[in-house]
Amino acid sequence: MTDLSVHEPLTELYFEDHLPGSVEPMGSVKVTEEEIIAFAKRYDPQVFHVDPEAAKNTPFGGLVASGWHTVALAMRLIVDNRLSRVKNVGSPGAEEVRWLKPVRPGDTLTVRATIVEARRSRSKPDRGVIKALIEISNQAGEVVTTWKGVNIVLCRTAGPQGP
């Protein structure tokens, strides 16, 4: 697997550090045929994910990664390059996962997160809710997958103040 090293100093990030409109790069990863097939055989064994020859006779015209594989690759980059430093206490879920274009062997995927909302919790003032648009693009700059992520993040300061 490709080196997924952290690009920024390892400092803790709190709710107050997530400003709406900010864009955070999460890194890149190259997708291999072997990884596509191995993931699909275990989790999504559809013919266009597991059999390069048979995949030629599908609407995709060749092997493509499972959308869930694409999301998993992006999640790894997000954790390694940002979320591991965030005072994150979990996520209630993700919204609107979209697979817009197929991901093929040899593609290099780049992930970025745009903070779309940051609000302090009314019921638990020691934390806030962060919503981010996650975009995964291929080497041609085409967006291949998106979703809206939601995380609960601890606040640096107590009380109603915040961004």
ChimeraX attribute file (.defattr): number of C-alpha atoms within 10 A of each C-alpha:
attribute: neighborCount
match mode: 1-to-1
recipient: residues
	/A:1	8
	/A:2	9
	/A:3	9
	/A:4	16
	/A:5	12
	/A:6	16
	/A:7	12
	/A:8	9
	/A:9	8
	/A:10	12
	/A:11	10
	/A:12	13
	/A:13	19
	/A:14	18
	/A:15	26
	/A:16	19
	/A:17	15
	/A:18	26
	/A:19	17
	/A:20	16
	/A:21	13
	/A:22	12
	/A:23	16
	/A:24	17
	/A:25	16
	/A:26	27
	/A:27	20
	/A:28	22
	/A:29	21
	/A:30	16
	/A:31	21
	/A:32	16
	/A:33	17
	/A:34	11
	/A:35	14
	/A:36	22
	/A:37	25
	/A:38	15
	/A:39	18
	/A:40	23
	/A:41	15
	/A:42	9
	/A:43	12
	/A:44	19
	/A:45	15
	/A:46	13
	/A:47	20
	/A:48	24
	/A:49	24
	/A:50	24
	/A:51	17
	/A:52	16
	/A:53	13
	/A:54	14
	/A:55	18
	/A:56	14
	/A:57	13
	/A:58	12
	/A:59	8
	/A:60	12
	/A:61	13
	/A:62	19
	/A:63	25
	/A:64	23
	/A:65	23
	/A:66	24
	/A:67	21
	/A:68	15
	/A:69	19
	/A:70	19
	/A:71	19
	/A:72	13
	/A:73	18
	/A:74	24
	/A:75	16
	/A:76	16
	/A:77	24
	/A:78	22
	/A:79	15
	/A:80	17
	/A:81	21
	/A:82	22
	/A:83	17
	/A:84	15
	/A:85	16
	/A:86	20
	/A:87	18
	/A:88	20
	/A:89	11
	/A:90	10
	/A:91	13
	/A:92	11
	/A:93	9
	/A:94	14
	/A:95	13
	/A:96	10
	/A:97	15
	/A:98	14
	/A:99	18
	/A:100	13
	/A:101	14
	/A:102	18
	/A:103	23
	/A:104	19
	/A:105	17
	/A:106	13
	/A:107	17
	/A:108	18
	/A:109	25
	/A:110	21
	/A:111	23
	/A:112	21
	/A:113	23
	/A:114	20
	/A:115	21
	/A:116	17
	/A:117	16
	/A:118	24
	/A:119	19
	/A:120	23
	/A:121	17
	/A:122	11
	/A:123	8
	/A:124	11
	/A:125	15
	/A:126	17
	/A:127	25
	/A:128	24
	/A:129	20
	/A:130	22
	/A:131	22
	/A:132	24
	/A:133	19
	/A:134	23
	/A:135	22
	/A:136	25
	/A:137	20
	/A:138	22
	/A:139	13
	/A:140	9
	/A:141	11
	/A:142	13
	/A:143	18
	/A:144	19
	/A:145	23
	/A:146	21
	/A:147	18
	/A:148	19
	/A:149	21
	/A:150	20
	/A:151	22
	/A:152	22
	/A:153	25
	/A:154	23
	/A:155	23
	/A:156	16
	/A:157	14
	/A:158	12
	/A:159	14
	/A:160	12
	/A:161	10
	/A:162	17
	/A:163	13
